[in-house]
Amino acid sequence: MSAKILDGRVRASQILASLKEKIHSAARAPGLCAVRVGDNHASEIYVRNKIKCAQEIGIRSVLHALDKQISEPELLRLIHELNHDSQIDGILVQLPLPAHISTEKILQAISPVKDVDGFHPENIGLLSIGKPRFVPCTPKGCLDLIQASGLDLLGTHAVIIGRSNIVGKPMAQLLMNSEATVTVCHKNTRNLKNFTQQADLLVVAAGSPHLIKPDFIKPGAVILDIGINRLPDGKLIGDVDTEGVMSIARAITPVPGGVGPMTSAMLMENTWIAYTLGIQHSHRYPE
């Protein structure tokens, strides 16, 4: 047996093609604004790829590339302006921010109906009660790939490694909302292998190269590898020893080409949702 490859590039292209058709028929192009602070090389690449993806399917994209010395009040003023811009449906602030700026304050300042990253406390709360508006893009993409694997989540034991607000915690909420039994592990979990060997579904977001070896895997498990680790020779690998587990797992996402493309596609889908919400409700962010 060899594990099925859950190809995020193929699935993402299908989602984007469908969105492009909807956008072509829309009253106006949805607007997405990206805010990047400083000259972090990785952030620059991520934002550039998101802008390119948006443009390819007809989303009007705006980039604010700001000096790393910008003050917190200045950044908050920009967010306030974007909240009230009727042509901007989605706002994303690329993380990390410089140390002198409070990430919490900035994310809370974004209108919850324009928060296409799904990080605003209101949107996190809606997800936690099973009535999501915007779901963080990486967990949302993971759920789509899980469904594509054919795994029935009802009663499935899902083990998540990583408890970040961006991936681990919202992933746990999504899976619980889908009737899975969820265990969340992290860097302080003892006897990690004891948990992973029980997993029908294993979601790994630890940021640790090849943390998960073949003896960590339950035969027939579905594995989503969210880790992206760059080796000294420049090669990208995940948190899972993919080659080693191929004969054990039922399905697995590759690195690269698995979850990454889905994250971008889900950002575009969230922007479309924000646009439709705006059309339906003519929303304005309260003063």
C-alpha positions in Angstrom: 0.0 0.0 0.0 1.2 3.5 -0.7 -0.5 6.6 0.7 -2.7 8.7 -1.4 -1.2 12.1 -2.0 -3.6 15.0 -1.1 -2.4 17.4 -3.8 -3.2 20.9 -2.5 -2.2 22.5 -5.8 -4.8 20.6 -7.7 -7.6 21.2 -5.2 -6.7 24.9 -4.8 -6.8 25.4 -8.6 -10.3 24.0 -8.6 -11.5 26.3 -5.9 -9.9 29.4 -7.6 -11.4 28.5 -10.9 -14.9 28.4 -9.3 -14.2 31.7 -7.5 -13.1 33.3 -10.8 -16.4 32.5 -12.4 -18.3 34.0 -9.5 -16.2 37.1 -9.5 -16.6 37.5 -13.2 -20.4 37.8 -12.7 -20.2 40.0 -9.7 -21.5 43.6 -9.6 -17.9 44.8 -8.9 -14.5 43.2 -8.2 -14.1 42.3 -4.5 -11.4 44.3 -2.8 -8.6 42.8 -0.7 -6.0 45.0 1.1 -2.8 43.5 2.4 -0.7 45.4 5.0 2.9 44.6 5.5 5.2 46.3 8.0 9.0 46.2 7.6 11.2 44.3 5.2 10.9 40.7 6.5 11.8 38.7 3.4 9.5 35.8 4.1 6.6 38.2 4.7 7.3 40.0 1.5 7.2 36.7 -0.5 3.9 35.6 1.3 2.2 38.9 0.6 3.4 39.0 -3.0 2.0 35.5 -3.7 -1.3 36.4 -2.1 -1.6 39.6 -4.2 -0.7 37.7 -7.4 -3.3 35.0 -6.6 -6.0 37.6 -6.0 -5.2 39.4 -9.3 -5.4 36.2 -11.3 -9.0 35.5 -10.3 -10.2 39.1 -10.5 -10.0 40.4 -7.0 -8.8 44.0 -6.8 -5.8 43.9 -4.5 -4.1 46.8 -2.7 -0.8 46.6 -0.8 0.3 48.9 1.9 4.1 48.2 2.4 5.0 50.3 5.5 8.3 51.2 7.0 9.3 49.1 10.1 9.4 52.3 12.1 5.7 53.1 11.7 4.1 53.8 15.1 1.3 51.8 16.5 -1.2 54.7 16.4 -0.3 55.3 12.7 -1.0 51.7 11.8 -4.3 51.8 13.8 -5.3 54.9 11.8 -4.7 53.1 8.5 -6.8 50.1 9.7 -9.5 52.5 10.7 -9.5 54.0 7.2 -9.6 50.6 5.5 -12.5 49.5 7.8 -14.5 52.4 6.3 -13.4 52.0 2.7 -16.5 50.6 0.9 -14.3 49.3 -1.9 -12.2 47.1 0.5 -14.0 43.9 1.5 -11.1 42.1 3.2 -8.1 43.2 5.2 -5.1 41.1 6.1 -2.2 42.3 8.2 0.9 40.1 7.5 2.5 38.7 10.7 4.8 39.0 12.4 4.7 42.7 13.3 7.7 44.6 14.7 8.1 44.3 18.5 7.0 47.8 19.3 3.5 47.1 17.8 0.9 45.1 19.6 -0.3 42.3 17.4 -3.4 41.9 19.6 -4.4 45.5 19.3 -4.0 45.5 15.5 -5.9 42.3 14.9 -8.7 43.5 17.2 -8.9 46.8 15.3 -9.8 45.1 12.0 -13.5 45.1 11.4 -14.7 41.6 12.1 -16.7 41.6 8.8 -13.5 42.4 6.9 -11.2 40.0 8.9 -10.5 37.5 6.1 -7.7 35.9 8.1 -10.3 34.9 10.8 -8.1 36.2 13.7 -10.5 38.7 15.3 -11.9 37.6 18.7 -15.4 37.9 17.4 -14.7 35.5 14.5 -12.8 33.1 16.8 -15.8 33.1 19.1 -18.2 32.4 16.3 -16.1 29.4 15.3 -16.0 28.1 18.8 -19.8 28.0 19.0 -20.1 26.3 15.6 -21.4 29.3 13.7 -18.3 30.4 11.8 -18.1 33.6 9.7 -14.4 33.5 8.7 -12.3 30.5 9.5 -8.5 30.9 9.6 -7.2 30.0 6.2 -4.8 27.1 6.9 -7.2 25.1 9.1 -10.0 25.8 6.6 -7.9 24.4 3.8 -6.9 21.4 5.9 -10.6 20.5 6.5 -11.2 20.7 2.7 -8.3 18.3 2.1 -9.5 15.9 4.8 -12.9 15.8 3.1 -11.1 15.1 -0.2 -9.4 12.2 1.4 -12.7 10.4 2.0 -12.2 10.2 5.8 -15.5 10.3 7.7 -14.8 12.5 10.7 -17.8 11.3 12.7 -16.2 9.7 15.8 -12.7 9.8 14.3 -9.9 10.3 16.7 -8.0 13.4 15.5 -4.6 14.3 17.0 -3.2 17.8 16.5 0.4 18.7 17.2 0.6 22.4 17.8 -1.7 24.8 19.7 -1.2 28.1 18.0 -4.0 30.6 17.6 -3.5 30.5 13.8 -3.5 26.7 13.2 -3.8 24.4 16.2 -6.7 25.9 18.2 -9.0 26.7 15.2 -8.2 23.3 13.7 -9.4 21.7 16.9 -12.6 23.7 16.8 -13.3 22.8 13.2 -12.8 19.1 13.9 -14.9 19.1 17.0 -17.6 20.9 15.0 -17.3 18.0 12.5 -18.0 15.5 15.3 -14.4 14.2 15.6 -12.8 13.4 19.0 -9.9 15.7 19.3 -6.6 15.5 21.2 -4.3 18.5 21.1 -0.6 17.9 21.8 2.3 20.5 22.1 5.9 20.9 23.0 5.3 19.9 26.6 3.3 16.8 25.9 4.8 13.7 27.4 5.1 10.5 25.4 3.9 12.1 22.2 4.1 8.8 20.3 1.5 7.3 22.6 -1.0 9.9 21.3 0.0 9.9 17.6 -0.2 6.1 17.4 -3.9 6.4 18.2 -4.7 9.0 15.5 -7.0 8.2 12.7 -6.3 11.7 11.6 -2.9 13.4 12.4 -2.5 17.1 11.9 1.1 18.3 12.5 2.0 21.9 12.9 5.0 21.8 15.1 7.7 23.5 13.0 10.1 20.6 13.7 11.7 18.8 10.7 10.7 15.2 10.4 9.4 15.1 14.0 7.0 12.3 13.0 8.6 9.1 12.1 7.1 5.9 10.8 6.7 4.3 14.3 4.5 7.3 15.3 1.8 6.5 12.8 -1.3 4.3 13.1 -1.7 2.1 10.0 -4.3 3.7 7.7 -4.1 7.2 9.2 -4.7 10.4 7.2 -1.8 12.9 7.8 -1.8 16.6 7.2 1.7 18.0 7.4 1.5 21.8 7.9 5.2 22.2 8.9 7.5 24.0 6.5 11.2 23.8 7.4 14.1 24.9 5.2 17.2 22.9 5.4 20.7 24.4 5.0 20.8 23.3 1.4 17.6 25.2 0.8 15.3 22.2 0.5 11.9 22.4 2.1 10.6 19.6 4.2 7.7 19.1 6.5 7.3 17.9 10.1 6.6 14.4 8.9 9.0 11.9 7.4 6.8 11.6 4.3 8.9 8.9 2.6 9.1 6.8 5.7 5.3 6.8 6.4 4.1 6.4 2.8 3.6 2.6 3.2 1.8 3.1 6.5 -0.6 6.0 6.0 -3.8 6.1 4.0 -3.3 9.6 2.7 -0.8 12.5 3.3 -0.2 16.0 2.2 3.2 16.7 0.5 5.6 19.5 1.5 5.6 21.7 -0.5 2.4 21.5 -2.5 0.0 20.4 0.1 -1.5 22.8 2.7 0.3 25.9 1.4 -1.7 26.4 -1.8 -4.9 25.7 0.1 -4.2 28.5 2.5 -4.0 31.0 -0.4 -7.2 29.6 -2.0 -9.1 29.9 1.3 -8.0 33.5 1.7 -9.6 34.2 -1.7 -12.7 32.3 -0.6 -12.9 34.3 2.6 -12.6 37.5 0.6 -15.4 36.5 -1.6 -17.5 35.7 1.5 -16.7 39.2 2.9 -17.8 40.8 -0.4 -21.1 38.9 -0.4 -21.7 39.8 3.2 -21.1 43.4 2.3 -23.5 43.3 -0.6 -26.2 41.6 1.5 -26.0 43.8 4.5 -24.3 47.0 3.2 -22.1 46.7 6.3 -20.3 49.6 7.8 -17.9 49.3 10.7 -19.3 51.2 13.7 -17.5 54.4 14.7 
